[in-house]
C-alpha cells in the first residue's frame, strides 16, 4: 500500500492544483490518458461540491486529499469538516428528463458516479466527512 | 495555476465565443458573466468554439444548461463547435449531444444559423 497526500484550502482556485496532483498520481499508477482525465474530473467534482455545499463557499477551511494505492486499486479519500452530505437524498437525474428540461446543478455527483467504479460517503465519529472515489486499474494495463 | 480566457467575435448577428483553457468552478463565473451580458443585449445566436478548451467540469456545463432554454425561447441557440475528443467525451457521457447542436467546425455552426434565418 502506498499513500500520497495533499491539503488545500476550500477555494475554487485550488482546483487546478488538485487536478494536477491527482493526474500525476493516476498516471504514475499506470492509468491511460482517458482514465487519468476521468479520475481528475471526478475528484474536481467532489472537491467543488465540498467547497460549494459542505463549506458553503467559506474559504480557509481545509480539505484533505489522500491517494491510496493497493495492488490494482486506486482510491482517493477526500476529507472535510463541513456540512454533512447525505448521498441517499441525491438520486442521479433521469438524463432523458434532464435533457428535456435543462437546469443547472445536479450533474457533479452524477458525473462522479459515471466516471469512477465506486463512490462512497462516510461520516467519522469525530464528525469529519469522507468521500471515497475508487477506480480499478484494468487488467489489460500493466502496473508500473 | 490553470487559466481560462474568453474572446468574443460578432459576425452576421452571431456571437462566437472562443474558449481557451480550463473551465471549472473557479472560471465558470467568467463564462456566466458573458452569457448574462449577451442575454441583456438580446444576442441569442451563440456559437461556442471549443478548439482551445482543455477541460470542462459540471460547473462549466451548468452555465450552458442555465441559458439554453432562454436562448431557444428567443429563437436562438447555443451551438458548440471544434471540441477536442476529451471535452466531447464528457458531453457524450451525459447524453448531451441530444441536447446541444455540436459541430466539428465553427463554419458549420454559423451556416446552420444563417440557413435557419432564410
HADDOCK unambig.tbl for C-alpha pairs under 7 A between the chains (distance, minus, plus):
assign (segid A and resid 12 and name CA) (segid B and resid 25 and name CA) 6.08 0.50 0.50
assign (segid A and resid 12 and name CA) (segid B and resid 26 and name CA) 4.80 0.50 0.50
assign (segid A and resid 13 and name CA) (segid B and resid 26 and name CA) 5.52 0.50 0.50
assign (segid A and resid 16 and name CA) (segid B and resid 1 and name CA) 6.08 0.50 0.50
assign (segid A and resid 16 and name CA) (segid B and resid 2 and name CA) 5.79 0.50 0.50
assign (segid A and resid 17 and name CA) (segid B and resid 1 and name CA) 6.95 0.50 0.50
assign (segid A and resid 41 and name CA) (segid B and resid 57 and name CA) 6.58 0.50 0.50
assign (segid A and resid 48 and name CA) (segid B and resid 25 and name CA) 6.65 0.50 0.50
assign (segid A and resid 99 and name CA) (segid B and resid 99 and name CA) 5.78 0.50 0.50
assign (segid A and resid 102 and name CA) (segid B and resid 65 and name CA) 5.47 0.50 0.50
assign (segid A and resid 103 and name CA) (segid B and resid 65 and name CA) 5.32 0.50 0.50
assign (segid A and resid 103 and name CA) (segid B and resid 66 and name CA) 5.46 0.50 0.50
assign (segid A and resid 104 and name CA) (segid B and resid 62 and name CA) 4.62 0.50 0.50
assign (segid A and resid 104 and name CA) (segid B and resid 63 and name CA) 6.94 0.50 0.50
assign (segid A and resid 104 and name CA) (segid B and resid 65 and name CA) 5.44 0.50 0.50
assign (segid A and resid 104 and name CA) (segid B and resid 66 and name CA) 5.17 0.50 0.50
assign (segid A and resid 105 and name CA) (segid B and resid 62 and name CA) 6.09 0.50 0.50
assign (segid A and resid 107 and name CA) (segid B and resid 58 and name CA) 5.88 0.50 0.50
assign (segid A and resid 108 and name CA) (segid B and resid 58 and name CA) 5.47 0.50 0.50
